Amino acid sequence: MIKKSSGLRFGPPGPRAAHLCVDMQRMFDADSPWATGWLRQVLPQVTRLCARDPARTIFTRFIPANTADEARGAWRGYYRRWAKMTLEHIDHNLLRLVPELQMFVPPALVVDKRVYSPWSTAALAALQTRDVDTLIVSGGETDVCVLSTVLGAVDAGYRVIVATDALCKRHARCACRFLP
């Protein structure tokens, strides 16, 4: 249980909280251009969050474009730079969650997304179905995917708790705080 002294302005999360784990996939852990060196360092904390209530955990998975030419707008240039990470080239096993987290599915839910934010996917519907009012966010690429997730959650009206000890980015562990 989280204590009031933990720095949470509005107290501990209630029974309607869910854990939203962002993009803890093998392609960010494996020997790939997108590997985040800190994923393994925060994985124990992420695993503990998942273990608290796997049925209240939702994982997002970032799914790259099929090809650079099929990508839209600025994403086309992005995938031209990262052509080896498109679906036509990548080992599709790298899209899976890391094994330590895959064991929670089911009952945990996996929602795929093609952009940084999960809010254009089934994530919002999954949260509404589960009657969620608070999100505890963990996961990878703090200054891109996690940030997009957090900002979208705020826009959608959720209380957001960012698990700062369960975040990682490509080059360094994040020690940032977003919201209460």
Solvent accessible surface area in square Angstrom, and as a share of the most:
residue,aa,sasa,rsa
1,M,194,0.87
2,I,48,0.25
3,K,148,0.63
4,K,130,0.55
5,S,101,0.65
6,S,65,0.42
7,G,65,0.63
8,L,22,0.11
9,R,166,0.60
10,F,127,0.53
11,G,5,0.05
12,P,55,0.34
13,P,32,0.20
14,G,40,0.38
15,P,130,0.82
16,R,108,0.40
17,A,14,0.11
18,A,2,0.01
19,H,10,0.04
20,L,0,0.00
21,C,0,0.00
22,V,0,0.00
23,D,2,0.01
24,M,0,0.00
25,Q,0,0.00
26,R,56,0.20
27,M,0,0.00
28,F,24,0.10
29,D,42,0.22
30,A,33,0.25
31,D,153,0.79
32,S,20,0.13
33,P,58,0.36
34,W,17,0.06
35,A,34,0.27
36,T,7,0.04
37,G,61,0.59
38,W,78,0.28
39,L,1,0.00
40,R,109,0.40
41,Q,106,0.47
42,V,0,0.00
43,L,8,0.04
44,P,65,0.41
45,Q,34,0.15
46,V,0,0.00
47,T,32,0.18
48,R,148,0.54
49,L,34,0.17
50,C,0,0.00
51,A,58,0.45
52,R,157,0.57
53,D,65,0.34
54,P,37,0.23
55,A,51,0.40
56,R,51,0.18
57,T,1,0.00
58,I,1,0.00
59,F,0,0.00
60,T,0,0.00
61,R,49,0.18
62,F,6,0.02
63,I,17,0.08
64,P,0,0.00
65,A,14,0.11
66,N,65,0.33
67,T,32,0.18
68,A,14,0.11
69,D,97,0.50
70,E,107,0.48
71,A,7,0.06
72,R,199,0.73
73,G,61,0.59
74,A,95,0.73
75,W,58,0.20
76,R,86,0.31
77,G,42,0.41
78,Y,63,0.24
79,Y,4,0.01
80,R,147,0.54
81,R,159,0.58
82,W,36,0.12
83,A,43,0.33
84,K,159,0.67
85,M,5,0.02
86,T,1,0.00
87,L,26,0.13
88,E,108,0.49
89,H,114,0.51
90,I,13,0.07
91,D,81,0.42
92,H,104,0.46
93,N,81,0.42
94,L,36,0.18
95,L,15,0.08
96,R,98,0.36
97,L,1,0.00
98,V,0,0.00
99,P,73,0.46
100,E,60,0.27
101,L,0,0.00
102,Q,53,0.24
103,M,134,0.60
104,F,16,0.07
105,V,39,0.23
106,P,115,0.72
107,P,75,0.47
108,A,4,0.03
109,L,58,0.29
110,V,45,0.26
111,V,8,0.05
112,D,63,0.32
113,K,1,0.01
114,R,114,0.42
115,V,50,0.28
116,Y,69,0.26
117,S,28,0.18
118,P,0,0.00
119,W,45,0.16
120,S,94,0.61
121,T,39,0.22
122,A,63,0.48
123,A,0,0.00
124,L,57,0.28
125,A,57,0.45
126,A,10,0.08
127,L,1,0.00
128,Q,119,0.53
129,T,113,0.66
130,R,63,0.23
131,D,80,0.41
132,V,11,0.06
133,D,55,0.29
134,T,7,0.04
135,L,0,0.00
136,I,24,0.12
137,V,0,0.00
138,S,0,0.00
139,G,0,0.00
140,G,5,0.05
141,E,42,0.19
142,T,3,0.01
143,D,75,0.39
144,V,45,0.26
145,C,9,0.05
146,V,0,0.00
147,L,60,0.30
148,S,31,0.20
149,T,0,0.00
150,V,1,0.00
151,L,98,0.49
152,G,16,0.15
153,A,0,0.00
154,V,62,0.36
155,D,128,0.66
156,A,49,0.38
157,G,65,0.63
158,Y,26,0.10
159,R,52,0.19
160,V,4,0.02
161,I,12,0.06
162,V,15,0.08
163,A,15,0.11
164,T,26,0.15
165,D,69,0.36
166,A,0,0.00
167,L,0,0.00
168,C,0,0.00
169,K,58,0.24
170,R,91,0.33
171,H,149,0.67
172,A,45,0.35
173,R,101,0.37
174,C,11,0.07
175,A,99,0.77
176,C,43,0.26
177,R,199,0.73
178,F,60,0.25
179,L,76,0.38
180,P,36,0.22
